[in-house]
Amino acid sequence: MPVTDLDPWAAPDTEAPARERAERNADLPDFFKMADLVGRHVLILPESIEEIPDGKFGPYERATATVVIVLDGRKNELFPELPRSQHNVWIYDSNIISELRAFLNPKDVQRFGMAALGYVTVNDRKKLILEDGTTDPDVVEKARAAWKQYQGGDTAKDQAEPPPF
């Protein structure tokens, strides 16, 4: 802890950690992690999946998403408004990477190049999974509206081109 003056026996500045954290993070946006998305519907536009050979525990896979759009859930400090988008997201959860793999496979003609619409939850082995979100019409409507907002508005091009899910 920082010392308030030169006296080594002085009381520590107990507010310094919070103040320093606020100063350090003032210019940085709040990034969310996949674990923050549990219980929320999301729209993920995957870009690539690559193998990282030199991880701490050996090789692992990492997916890169062009954008992740959070559609719903409780508003808090991390999600002050919804929908909220985040660009260039790295995803390390193996089950979610498995789900996204189909959206990057050119042989899967129905899903290739599309965005994954799903509900992030935890399975019985405490691993994150992405459940299909295309069966609920309300969620699909939220995703369409969020996609239009992400694309920059309600233009004629947006109405002519269907969203990628």
Backbone hydrogen bonds, N-H to C=O, Kabsch-Sander energy under -0.5 kcal/mol:
donor,donor_aa,acceptor,acceptor_aa,energy
4,T,11,A,-0.7
10,A,7,D,-1.8
13,D,2,P,-1.8
14,T,12,P,-1.4
16,A,13,D,-1.3
19,R,15,E,-2.2
20,E,16,A,-3.3
21,R,17,P,-2.4
22,A,18,A,-2.2
23,E,19,R,-2.3
24,R,20,E,-2.7
25,N,21,R,-2.2
26,A,22,A,-0.6
26,A,23,E,-0.6
31,F,29,P,-0.8
36,D,33,K,-1.1
37,L,34,M,-1.7
38,V,35,A,-1.0
39,G,120,V,-3.4
40,R,37,L,-1.8
42,V,118,G,-3.0
43,L,69,I,-2.3
44,I,116,A,-2.9
45,L,67,V,-2.5
47,E,64,T,-3.4
48,S,64,T,-1.7
50,E,62,R,-2.7
52,I,50,E,-0.5
52,I,60,Y,-3.7
55,G,52,I,-0.5
58,G,55,G,-1.4
60,Y,52,I,-2.0
62,R,50,E,-2.6
63,A,91,I,-2.7
64,T,48,S,-2.9
65,A,89,V,-2.9
66,T,45,L,-2.4
67,V,45,L,-0.8
68,V,86,Q,-2.3
69,I,43,L,-2.9
70,V,68,V,-0.6
70,V,84,R,-3.4
71,L,41,H,-2.8
71,L,69,I,-0.5
72,D,41,H,-0.8
76,N,79,F,-0.9
84,R,70,V,-1.7
86,Q,68,V,-1.9
88,N,66,T,-1.9
89,V,65,A,-1.9
91,I,63,A,-3.1
97,I,93,D,-2.4
98,S,94,S,-2.2
99,E,95,N,-1.7
100,L,96,I,-2.3
101,R,97,I,-1.6
102,A,98,S,-0.6
102,A,99,E,-0.7
103,F,100,L,-1.0
104,L,100,L,-0.5
104,L,101,R,-1.3
105,N,102,A,-0.7
108,D,105,N,-1.5
109,V,107,K,-1.4
111,R,108,D,-0.8
112,F,108,D,-2.4
113,G,103,F,-2.2
114,M,111,R,-2.2
115,A,164,P,-5.2
116,A,44,I,-3.4
117,L,115,A,-0.6
118,G,42,V,-2.4
118,G,116,A,-0.6
119,Y,131,E,-2.2
120,V,40,R,-2.4
120,V,118,G,-0.5
121,T,129,I,-2.3
123,N,127,K,-2.7
126,K,123,N,-1.9
129,I,121,T,-2.8
131,E,119,Y,-2.8
131,E,129,I,-0.6
133,G,117,L,-2.3
136,D,133,G,-0.7
140,V,136,D,-2.1
141,E,137,P,-2.1
142,K,138,D,-2.1
143,A,139,V,-2.5
144,R,140,V,-2.3
145,A,141,E,-2.3
146,A,142,K,-2.6
147,W,143,A,-2.6
148,K,144,R,-2.2
149,Q,145,A,-2.2
150,Y,146,A,-2.5
151,Q,147,W,-2.4
152,G,148,K,-0.8
152,G,149,Q,-0.6
153,G,148,K,-2.6
155,T,153,G,-0.8
159,Q,155,T,-1.6
160,A,156,A,-2.0
161,E,157,K,-2.3
165,F,163,P,-1.8
